[in-house]
Amino acid sequence: MNNNTRLFGISIATALTVALFAPIHSASAATNFEKPCRNADYVKQQVREALGENLTQFELRSFDTRSFIRGGVTRPLDLVLPNEKNEMVKLRVSVQKFPGRVKDLTAAFLKGGETRARAIKLPREMNFQLGKCQKGNPTCGNLAVVGKQVEGFVIDKQIGFALFEPVGMLMKRHGMKRWRGDRSCHIVYNANFHGPIPLDDIRGDKQASRSGKQGLILTGKQVAQDLRRSLENVGNFLIEPANAMPFPTHIPIKLDSDATFYSLSPGTVWSRQLSVINSVRIIYGLFEPLTNADWSIIFDIEGQESWLPGYGPTTTDRYDLLDEINDPGYYMIHHPDNNEVSYFFVGYDMSGGIAGVAGGICNYPGYDDTFGSDEEHQDNHAWGQQVEDVDSGYEFSTLYGRIIVATHEIGHMLGASHSDGCTGTTCCAAGLFSFMCGNSIMMSAGAGGVAPDFRDPFFTPDNSANIKACVDDVY
């Protein structure tokens, strides 16, 4: 072999090596929040102006959604996320599909009048569970593909509760008409840096504040006692058997939204609904069994619809809106039955610094509603605000806020109460997530708590028992 032939062979081999390995390396580097955003300093200034002091620490990182999907979404993902000290930590998590829709749900509906709606073919659901969410590996999270971006969270002992979401969509929720920045730019932040701001969030606060009950404060000894309870091993979860509740309990949920929520991004309206509710499904269905070990609830999405501009609710009064969507004459293609729930996404600012309001399928202190007592006025709807709160300065627009508000309001529908919450450094999740301490999901401002988007995604044992009793009774 002459020198020219040998050099040509070496060149071909080198080229093939680069072609084989370079794409894998670049895809890996592009899908883990390590790459900085373009014009990061300018973008960070814009985010700080929008969020003010409500989110004190965050980072901006790029995420290549295309590489994530093309690279095989079932392979482990190396994420770089901020821990509770705002240090960027590398975390390898497993990825598996976690669809929320029932299999026969293929069409959504855009409502344009009292009795007019247009069927829309739903796009393929791109939602994934992060981590194993089980006894041997309690890392748990959710990732949803929203258009050309992703949003979701990870709960892990190493980092705490870390979240990521597209900067462009966040800025739209703060009134920016068109995002001209880096479309792959995401904000990554830790829930530890959501500062506590008092807020009287929903009805029932006066009753909760008069009760004098401060909630159950868990000590290490109590946690250990809980773990020694008589438990049933179901799959990889430790679940205490319920009286009449199968494992897990499947509850149908219908998703609805107003015209302003639709207009934020018409092309992603369905994935934005799913992103929040699938995160709630992780908390109720996978996270709860690793904490109180009382129950597991999976919300099956059986309907998605939205109002078009010029139609649907526009009231800014908290209770008027709840009454409107609870009215049996309210137009829904998939109206929930008495034993089903519905969540309404509000894309405009409600008056009075309100995050959300819920009806009640089951009784709890502070509510006069009783499940099934008035079939002509079903009280199984809840709503949650999705955008910046203008009049009081609260941040319900972050993914953290929207997940917590939805989890809180759905908890009310299933019997959880403010007065059975707890707050403070000794208020901690039980079980395998006992490292998470601060404010339980149901603690209200009126009972000494904080605004709903500054709570943590765990129920106290008392509220876990409330939900278990509700589900046993109704389902």
N, C-alpha and C positions, 0 to 999 in steps of 0.2 A: 504494500500500500504506500503510495507516494505521499509527500507532505501535504499537498493540496487536498487530497482525498481525506487524509487523517484530520486536518483542520476543519474540513467541511462536516465530518462526522461529529467532531466535538461540538461544533456550533449548533448542529441539529439537536444533539443531546441536551445541550445547555438550554436551548429554546424550549424543548419539550418539558424540561424540569421546571423552568419558570412558568410555563403555561399551566402545568399541573398544580403547582404549589402556590403560586402568587394569588390566584382567585380565592383559594381557601383561606389564606392568611388575611387578605383584605376584607373578605366577608366577615371573618371572625372579628376583626378589629372594628368593623363598621356597625356591629350589632350589639355592642355592650356598653354604650354610653361613655366610652373612653375618648372619643374624638370630640374636640371642642367645636362649638358652633362658629360659623362665620360672623364677624363683627360682634363678638361676644360682649365686649364692653358696652357697646351701644344698646344691645338687646337687654343686658342686665339693668341698665339705667331705666329702660322702658318698663321692665317688670317691677322694679323697685317703686317707680312712680305709680304704677297701678295697684300694687299690693300694699304699699305703705309699710307700716310696722307690723302687719298681721302675719307676715312670713319673714322672719328675721334672717334666715340663712337658706341659701339654695345654690345650686350649680346649674350651668347650662351645658348640655352635651348633645351631640348629634347621634341619631339612630337611623340606620339604613333599613327601612321596612322591607324594601324589595329584596335585599340580600337575606334578610331573616326568613322570608317566605320561600325564596328559591333555594336557600341552603338546607331546607328540610326542617320543618318546625317541630319535629318530634325529637331532635337531638338536644343534648344539654346546652344550656345557654349561659355564657359567662357574662354576668351583669356587674357593673361597677356603680354602686349606690352609696349615698352618704349614711353613716351611722349616727348615733345620738350625740356624737361630738362633732358632727359635720366633717368627718374624715371619709374620703372616698375608699370604699372597701370592695374588693373583688369577691363575688359570690357565684358559685356554679350551681345552677338549678336545673332540674329536669323540666321538660315541657311536654304537655299532652293536651289534646283537644278537650275543651270543656264547654260544649254547646248548651245554650239555655233554652232554645226554642224546642217545642215538641216537633216530632218528625213531620207531621202533616201540615205544619204552618209554613206556607210558601208565599203568601201574599199579605201585604200590609195595606192600609187604607188611608187615603188623604181625604179629609172631610171638607166639603165646600159649601155646606148649607145644612139646614135642619135635618133633611133626610136624603142628602146627596153625598156620595162618596165615590172615589175612583180607586180601583184596586191597582196596586203596584207590586210587581214581582220582587220579592225580597232578595237582596244580595246574599251570597254565601256567607255564613257566619264564621268569622275569624276570631275566635275567643279561645284562650288557652289557660290551663291551670299551671302555675309555676310551683315547683317543689312537690314533695310527696304528700304533704298534709296528713301525716300519719304518725303513729306512736314512735316508730324507729327513726323517723326523719320529719320533725315537725315544721320545717320550713314550708311556708304556705303563701300563695299569691295568685294574682290574676293578671293576664295581659290580653288586651283587646286591640285589634287592628282597626283604627278609625281613619278611613280614607288612606292617606299616605303616611300616617303617623301611628304611634301606639300610645296607649295609656294603661296604667295599672299600678299594682303595689306588690310589695313583698314584706312579710312578717317573719323575722328570723332573730334568734337570740343574739347573733353577732352584730346585727345592725339595728334592731328594733323594727319600727314601722316606717318603711321608706316608700316613696311614691314617685311616679314619673308621668308626665303628660305633655302634649304638644304646646309650645309657647304660643303659636299662632292662634289656636282655639281659645286659650286662656285670655289672650288680649282681646279677642272678639267679645268675650263675655264681659269685658270692661269697656265696651263701646267702640273699639277700633273697627272701622268698616272693612278695611282690607289689610291683611298682613303682608308686608313686602319684605320681610326678613327671610332667614334661612328656613325653608319648609321642613327640613329634617331636624330642626332645633327643638329640643325637649328640655323642660325644667325638671330637675331631679331634686327632691328635698326629703327631709325626715320630719315625721309628725311631731317630733320633739321640739321643733322650732315654730310651731303654731302657738303664738302666745295666748294665754287665757284671757278672754274678755267676757265679763258678765253679760247675760242676755236673758230676758223673759221670753222664752221661745214659743211655747204653745199653751193652750188652755189646760187647766188643771194645776197650774203652778201654785195658786193660793191654797188649794187643798193640800198639796204636797208640803208647803212650808208650814202649815198649821199642824201637820201630823206629828212633828217632832222626831220622826224616825230618820236616822242618819244613814241608814243602809248598813250592810254587813261589811265590816272591815276584816279582811283576811290576814291572819298571821301565818308564819311558816308552819306552825304546829297544826293550825286548822286545815291548811292545804294538804299536809301529810295525812291528816285524818280523813279528808275527802278522798284521797287517793287509795286509802285502805278500805273504802266502802265495798260492799258486795257488788261486783261488776260483772257484766256479761261481755265476753270477747266476741265482737262482731267484725269479721274481716280484720282490718288493721286498727280499728277504733276500739276504745273502751267505752261502752255505753251501758248505763243503768237501764234495765228494762222499764218501759212505761206500761201503765195499766192496760191501755187499749190502743197504743200507738205503734204502728209498724215502723221498722227501721229501713231507710229513712222515711219520713212523712213527706209526701208530694202534695204541694198546694199550688193550684193554678193561679197565675197572676197575669193581668192584662195591663199593657203599657199604653199610655196616652200622653199627648203633649199639646201645648198651645201653639199658635201661629208664630209667635216670636221665637220660641225654641226651634221650630222648624226652619225659620229664616236665618238662624245663626250659621247654618251650613246644610242646605237642603239635601245635598248628596250624601251626607253622613248621618242623617236624622235617626235612622234605625240602628246603626252601630253605636251611636252615642247613647241611645236608650239602653241598649244591651250592655254597654260597658259598665254602667252604674249598677244595674240589676245583677249582672253576673258577678260583680264584686260582692254584692250583698249575699248572693248564693254561696260564695266561698265562706263568708262569715257564719251564716246560719247552718250550712250543710257540712262544712269541713272543719272550720275553726272552733265552733261551739263544742263538738264532741271531744276535742282535745283539751278543753278547759273544764267546764262543769260536768261533762259526761252524762248529761241528762237526756238529750234528744238530738236529732239531726233533721233539719227541714230543707228540702230542695224545692225551690220555686220553679215551676214549669211554665215557661212563657207561652201562652196560648193565644195571644193577640197583640198586634202592634198597630197603632194608628196615630194620626196627628191632624190638627186643624191647619188649613191653608190660610194665608194672609187674608184678613178681612172677615174671618169667621171664628167662632168659638169664644171661650171666656176671655174677658179683659179686665174684670174687677180686680182691684188691688186690696180689697178687704179680705182678711184671712178666713173668716167664717162664712162670708158670702160665697167665696170660691168653693169651700168645702161643701156647703149646702147645694151649690149649683151642680157640682159633679156627682153628688150623692143623690140628687133628685132622680126618681125613676124615669122622668121624661128627658133626661140628658141623653143626647144622641151619641151612642157608641155602637159600632158594628159588633164588637165582642164585649157586651156588657157583663160584668161579673155577677155570678149568682151569689147567694148568701154565704156560701162556704168558700168563696173565692175572694181574691183581693185585686185591687187596681191601684196603680201608681201614676200620678199625673206630673209631668215635667213642666215647670213654669219657667219660661224664658225671659220674663221681665221682672222688674223690681217690685216686690210687695211692700206696702206701707208698714212702718213701725218696726223695722229690723227683724222681720219674721223669716224663719228658715223653712218651716213646714208645719202642716197640721194634719192630724189623722183622725179617722173615725175609730170605732171600736167593735170588733167582732165579739170580743169577750169583755166582761165587766172588769174594772179595776178601780181602786179608790180615786175619787175625783171625777169619775165619769158617771153619767146617768144612763148611758146607752147600754142596752142589753141585746146580745145576739139574738136575732130572730123575733124580737118583740114588735117590730113594725116592718112588715115585708114590703110596704109601699115606700119606705124611706130607708133603703139599705145603707148601713153605715160602714161599708167595707172599702172605702176609698181613702187615699192619702195623697198629698201633694208636697213637692219639695222645690224650692227655688234653685235655679241653676246659674244665676249671674251675680255680678257684684251688687252688694247691698248699698245703695246710694245714700239713703237718709241716715243710717246709723254707722256706716263704715265697716260693717262686718264682711268677712270673706267667705261667702257660700259658693263662690265660683270655682275654687280649686277642686280637683278631683277628690282630695281628702274630705273637704266639706260636703260634697255631693254624696259620697258614699256613706259618711257618718249620718247625715240627715235622713237618707233613705232607710238605713238600718234602724235608726231611732224611731221613725214614724211607723214603719212596718211592725216594729216591736210593740208600739201602742195598740195597733190593730189586733195583736195576738195576746194582749193582756199585760204587757210590761208596764210598770209605773215609775214615775219620777221618784216617789218616796222610797222605793226599794233600790235606788242607786247609791253610789258612794263616790267620794272624791278625796284627793289628797295623796301623799306619798305612800301611805299604808293601804290604799285602795288598789288592789292588784287582781289580775286575772288568776284563775286557779289552774291546776293541772300543768300541762307541758308548756303553757305560755305564762307562767307565773312571774316571769321577768318583766311583763308589761304592767306598769303601774301608773296611776294618775287619776283619770276620771272615767268612770264606767259609762257605757253608751247611753244609759237612760237618765243620768243625773241632770236635773234642770237647774237653771239659774235661780229660780225661786226657792229651791231647796238647798241652796249653797253651792251650786255647781257652776258650770261655765257654758259659754255658747256651744251649740251643738257641733260645730265644726272644730272644736277644740277638745273633743272627747276621744276615748280610745275604743276600739272595736271589741269590747268584751262585756258580757252581762254578769252581774253579781249572782251568786247562788239563789238569792230571793227572786230576782227577776227571771232567772232560768226556770225556777219552779213555777212562777206565774205562767210562763209561756207553755210549759209542759202541761199544766192543768187545763189551759185553754185548748190546746191541741187534742188532749185526751177527750175533752168534753165535746168538741165540735167535729173532729175528724176521726 
